[in-house]
Amino acid sequence: MNHVMKIGIGVALSFMALASVAQADEFKLSNNQRISCSRGLSAGKLNTSTCKSYAYLFNAKTSEYFRCQVSLALTRDNKEVINVQADGGCTKKPRIFETDGNYTFDATETEPPNTNSFFGPGGYAIWASDTNTQKIRGCITISSGLGSDISKCLDMTFQ
């Protein structure tokens, strides 16, 4: 009896492993990662350099996506590195399409705030399409400068 339970548990674990592998194949990383860096001078002749990069992880079945950010800040004087700080994480965003399917996508960020962004840190665009039908949706999200983001999606028409 003990032997049968061990085999049953082994089979169950095998199916769970296969299910997790199939699920992992549904996520795709954006091809359009960006990085921006800034430099600043602090009191006492300290130099600080901060770099941020963004990427998107897309669920090709549900069209949900995550906006991921990583940042690194380095502070140094004329002789040595004084402080290094890193931070990052991903934020879940809503579905682009209401139904499950087989989707592909791409994403892009605006340039840093000092170039073409009027409000706050700028925004980003997400493009998603159904690989089984002629269907594409473009979404733009920008910072309102008032604490909340404004996001709109539009289905493309084909002429």
C-alpha positions as CSV (number, residue, x, y, z in Angstrom):
1,M,0.0,0.0,0.0
2,N,2.8,2.4,0.9
3,H,4.5,1.6,-2.5
4,V,1.3,2.5,-4.4
5,M,1.0,5.8,-2.6
6,K,4.6,6.7,-3.4
7,I,3.9,5.9,-7.1
8,G,0.7,7.9,-7.1
9,I,2.4,10.9,-5.5
10,G,5.3,10.6,-8.0
11,V,2.8,10.6,-10.9
12,A,0.9,13.6,-9.5
13,L,4.2,15.6,-9.1
14,S,5.1,14.8,-12.7
15,F,1.8,16.2,-14.0
16,M,2.2,19.3,-11.8
17,A,5.7,19.8,-13.3
18,L,4.5,19.4,-16.8
19,A,1.6,21.9,-16.1
20,S,4.0,24.5,-14.8
21,V,6.3,24.1,-17.8
22,A,3.3,24.6,-20.2
23,Q,2.3,27.7,-18.2
24,A,5.8,29.2,-18.4
25,D,5.7,29.0,-22.2
26,E,2.7,31.4,-22.2
27,F,4.9,34.4,-21.0
28,K,6.9,36.5,-23.4
29,L,9.4,39.3,-22.6
30,S,9.2,42.5,-24.6
31,N,11.8,43.0,-27.3
32,N,12.0,46.7,-26.6
33,Q,13.7,47.3,-23.3
34,R,15.0,50.8,-22.6
35,I,17.5,52.3,-20.1
36,S,18.0,55.9,-19.1
37,C,20.5,57.4,-16.7
38,S,21.0,60.7,-15.0
39,R,23.9,62.3,-13.1
40,G,23.8,64.8,-10.3
41,L,26.2,66.6,-8.0
42,S,25.7,66.6,-4.3
43,A,27.1,68.7,-1.5
44,G,30.8,67.9,-0.7
45,K,31.6,67.1,-4.4
46,L,29.8,63.8,-4.4
47,N,28.6,62.4,-7.7
48,T,25.4,60.4,-8.0
49,S,24.4,58.4,-11.1
50,T,21.1,56.7,-11.4
51,C,20.0,54.3,-14.1
52,K,16.5,52.9,-14.7
53,S,15.4,50.2,-17.1
54,Y,11.9,49.0,-18.0
55,A,10.7,45.8,-19.6
56,Y,7.3,44.1,-20.1
57,L,6.3,40.5,-19.4
58,F,3.2,39.5,-21.4
59,N,0.9,36.6,-20.9
60,A,0.3,35.4,-24.5
61,K,-2.9,33.6,-23.6
62,T,-4.7,36.1,-21.4
63,S,-3.2,39.4,-22.7
64,E,-2.4,40.5,-19.1
65,Y,1.0,42.0,-18.7
66,F,3.5,43.2,-16.1
67,R,5.5,46.4,-16.3
68,C,8.9,45.7,-14.7
69,Q,11.5,48.3,-13.6
70,V,15.0,48.0,-12.2
71,S,17.1,50.9,-11.0
72,L,20.7,51.3,-9.7
73,A,22.0,54.4,-7.9
74,L,25.7,54.9,-7.4
75,T,27.2,57.6,-5.2
76,R,31.0,58.3,-5.2
77,D,33.5,61.0,-4.4
78,N,36.8,61.6,-6.3
79,K,38.4,58.5,-4.8
80,E,35.9,55.7,-4.1
81,V,32.3,54.4,-4.4
82,I,30.4,55.4,-1.2
83,N,27.0,53.9,-1.8
84,V,25.2,51.5,-4.2
85,Q,21.5,51.0,-4.1
86,A,19.3,48.8,-6.3
87,D,15.6,48.4,-6.5
88,G,13.1,46.8,-8.8
89,G,9.9,44.9,-9.3
90,C,6.9,44.2,-11.6
91,T,3.4,45.7,-11.5
92,K,0.5,43.7,-12.9
93,K,-1.6,45.6,-15.5
94,P,-5.0,44.7,-16.8
95,R,-5.8,42.6,-19.8
96,I,-5.6,44.1,-23.3
97,F,-8.2,41.8,-24.8
98,E,-11.3,40.5,-22.9
99,T,-11.0,36.9,-24.1
100,D,-8.2,34.3,-24.0
101,G,-6.4,33.7,-27.3
102,N,-2.9,33.4,-28.7
103,Y,-1.4,36.9,-28.6
104,T,1.8,38.6,-29.5
105,F,2.9,42.1,-28.3
106,D,5.6,44.8,-28.1
107,A,6.1,47.8,-25.8
108,T,8.0,51.0,-25.7
109,E,8.7,53.8,-23.1
110,T,8.8,57.5,-23.7
111,E,12.2,59.2,-23.4
112,P,13.2,60.6,-20.0
113,P,11.1,63.5,-18.6
114,N,13.5,66.3,-19.7
115,T,12.9,65.6,-23.4
116,N,9.4,65.0,-24.6
117,S,7.3,64.3,-21.5
118,F,4.9,67.1,-20.5
119,F,3.6,65.6,-17.3
120,G,5.5,63.5,-14.7
121,P,7.8,60.7,-15.8
122,G,6.2,60.2,-19.2
123,G,4.4,57.1,-20.4
124,Y,4.5,53.9,-22.4
125,A,2.8,52.2,-25.3
126,I,1.7,48.6,-25.6
127,W,0.8,46.9,-28.9
128,A,-0.9,43.5,-28.9
129,S,-2.2,41.3,-31.7
130,D,-4.0,38.0,-32.0
131,T,-1.8,35.5,-33.9
132,N,-4.9,33.6,-35.1
133,T,-6.9,36.5,-36.5
134,Q,-6.4,39.9,-38.1
135,K,-6.8,41.8,-34.8
136,I,-4.5,44.4,-33.2
137,R,-4.9,46.8,-30.3
138,G,-2.7,49.8,-29.4
139,C,-2.7,51.1,-25.8
140,I,-1.0,54.3,-24.5
141,T,-0.6,55.1,-20.8
142,I,0.7,58.5,-19.7
143,S,1.2,60.1,-16.3
144,S,-1.4,62.8,-15.6
145,G,1.0,64.6,-13.2
146,L,-1.8,64.3,-10.6
147,G,-1.0,60.9,-9.1
148,S,-2.9,58.7,-11.5
149,D,-2.1,57.3,-14.9
150,I,-4.4,57.8,-17.9
151,S,-4.7,54.7,-20.2
152,K,-6.6,54.2,-23.4
153,C,-6.7,51.3,-25.9
154,L,-7.9,51.4,-29.5
155,D,-8.7,48.6,-31.9
156,M,-7.1,49.2,-35.3
157,T,-9.1,49.1,-38.4
158,F,-7.9,47.6,-41.7
159,Q,-8.6,49.4,-44.9
